[in-house]
Amino acid sequence: MRVLLVSGSTRGGSANTAALVTAAALAPDEVTTVLYQGLAALPAFNPDHDGDLLPAPAAELRAEIDAADAVLFCTPEYAGTLPGSLKNLLDWTVGGGQFYGKPVAWLNVAAPNRGLGAQETLASVLGYVGAVIAEPACRHIPVDRSAIGPDGTVADTGFAAAVAETWTELARHAGQQPS
């Protein structure tokens, strides 16, 4: 199973990216992970360019999603919703239908009682584009900055256990999808 990991943060040292890097390291042997690296390079969505004029970064994004069996997100919350850069990424997928029928899940690593606006908006947009939200795979696992080691990974056994459950559920949902 190939899983695309998408961090909604463009910030260096992001806890969201650290969570996904850690999730990749904890992935079962049968899971291949790819961390999407192009968020900051995506141009602002323009429907006039959603066709023959599709910019290369948007075409690369669509190809990465097409190649994935599932997508795992981890995003911060800005001003009570998704960061603009992640919403922009999602906008580039509407016309191409890359998420239609694709299993998706997310990790929310915000402090307790935080990040729910981003989570709700992400669920709304993913539902709109026809993604299959693997609800049992979605987790709120608060990560304190002090738990991120110098290697950029989360050193917390509770985090590792929760991510293992995410992998189990995401694989289960990906296996239920028609090929």
C-alpha positions in Angstrom: 0.0 0.0 0.0 1.4 3.4 -1.0 0.3 6.3 1.3 0.9 10.0 0.5 1.7 12.0 3.6 0.6 15.6 3.4 1.6 18.2 6.1 -0.5 21.3 6.1 2.4 23.3 7.4 5.1 25.1 5.5 6.9 26.0 8.7 10.4 24.6 9.4 10.4 22.5 12.5 6.6 21.9 12.2 5.1 19.4 14.7 2.7 18.4 12.0 5.6 17.4 9.6 7.4 15.7 12.5 4.3 13.7 13.2 4.2 12.5 9.6 7.9 11.8 9.4 7.5 9.7 12.6 4.4 8.0 11.2 6.4 7.1 8.1 9.1 5.5 10.3 6.5 3.5 12.2 4.6 2.3 9.0 4.2 -1.4 8.7 6.5 -3.2 6.2 3.6 -3.5 3.6 3.2 0.3 3.6 5.3 2.6 1.5 5.1 6.2 2.5 5.8 9.3 0.4 6.0 12.7 2.1 4.6 15.4 -0.2 7.2 18.2 -0.4 5.6 20.7 -2.8 3.1 22.6 -0.6 5.1 25.9 -0.6 5.7 25.7 -4.3 2.1 25.4 -5.4 0.9 28.5 -7.1 -2.4 30.1 -6.1 -5.3 28.1 -7.5 -6.7 29.6 -10.7 -9.5 27.8 -12.4 -8.3 29.3 -15.8 -5.2 27.1 -15.4 -7.0 23.9 -14.4 -6.8 22.1 -17.7 -4.3 22.5 -20.6 -2.5 25.3 -18.6 -2.1 23.2 -15.4 1.1 24.4 -13.7 3.8 21.8 -13.2 3.6 21.8 -9.4 -0.2 21.2 -9.6 0.3 18.4 -12.1 3.0 16.8 -9.9 0.6 17.0 -6.9 -2.2 15.3 -8.9 0.2 12.6 -10.0 1.3 11.9 -6.4 -2.3 11.6 -5.3 -3.2 9.4 -8.2 -0.2 7.1 -7.4 -1.3 6.8 -3.7 -3.7 4.1 -2.4 -4.5 6.4 0.6 -3.6 9.9 1.9 -2.7 10.8 5.5 -2.9 14.5 6.5 -1.5 16.4 9.5 -2.3 20.1 9.6 -2.1 23.0 11.9 -5.1 25.3 12.5 -4.8 28.9 11.5 -7.5 31.4 12.4 -9.9 28.6 13.2 -9.6 26.7 10.0 -7.1 25.2 7.5 -4.0 27.1 6.6 -4.4 28.8 3.2 -1.6 26.7 1.7 -3.4 23.4 2.4 -6.8 24.7 1.2 -5.0 25.8 -2.0 -3.6 22.3 -2.4 -7.1 20.9 -2.0 -8.5 23.4 -4.5 -6.0 22.1 -7.2 -7.6 18.6 -6.8 -11.2 19.6 -7.3 -11.1 19.6 -11.1 -9.0 16.5 -11.5 -11.0 14.2 -9.2 -7.9 12.7 -7.6 -9.5 12.2 -4.2 -12.7 10.6 -5.5 -13.1 7.2 -3.8 -9.6 7.5 -2.2 -9.3 6.6 1.5 -8.0 9.5 3.6 -7.3 10.1 7.3 -5.6 12.7 9.5 -3.6 13.2 12.6 -4.4 16.2 14.7 -1.3 16.9 16.9 -2.6 20.2 18.4 -2.9 20.7 22.1 -6.0 19.3 23.8 -9.2 21.0 22.6 -7.4 22.7 19.7 -7.3 22.1 16.0 -10.9 21.1 15.7 -11.7 23.9 13.2 -9.0 22.7 10.8 -10.2 19.1 11.3 -13.8 20.0 10.6 -12.9 22.0 7.5 -10.6 19.3 6.2 -13.4 16.8 6.6 -15.8 19.1 4.8 -13.5 19.7 1.8 -12.5 16.0 1.5 -16.1 15.0 1.6 -16.9 17.5 -1.2 -14.1 16.1 -3.4 -15.4 12.5 -2.8 -12.7 11.2 -0.6 -13.6 8.3 1.7 -12.8 9.4 5.2 -11.5 6.5 7.2 -12.9 7.9 10.5 -11.5 5.1 12.7 -8.0 6.0 11.4 -8.3 9.7 12.3 -6.6 10.6 15.6 -6.1 13.5 17.9 -2.7 12.9 19.4 -1.4 16.1 21.1 2.3 16.5 20.6 4.3 18.8 22.8 7.2 20.5 21.1 9.5 19.0 23.8 8.6 15.5 22.4 10.2 16.3 19.0 13.8 15.2 19.0 16.8 16.7 17.1 16.2 14.2 14.3 12.7 15.8 13.7 10.7 12.8 14.9 8.3 12.5 17.8 9.8 10.5 20.7 6.7 9.5 22.6 5.4 5.9 23.1 1.8 7.1 23.3 2.1 8.7 19.9 3.7 5.6 18.5 0.8 3.4 19.8 -1.8 5.7 18.4 -0.1 5.9 15.0 0.0 2.1 14.9 -3.8 2.1 15.2 -4.0 4.7 12.5 -2.0 2.5 10.1 -4.2 -0.5 10.9 -7.4 1.3 10.2 -6.2 3.1 7.1 -4.9 -0.2 5.7 -8.3 -1.8 6.5 -10.2 1.0 4.7 -7.8 1.0 1.7 -8.4 -2.7 1.4 -12.2 -2.2 1.3 -12.0 0.1 -1.7 -12.9 -1.3 -5.1 -9.8 -1.6 -7.3 
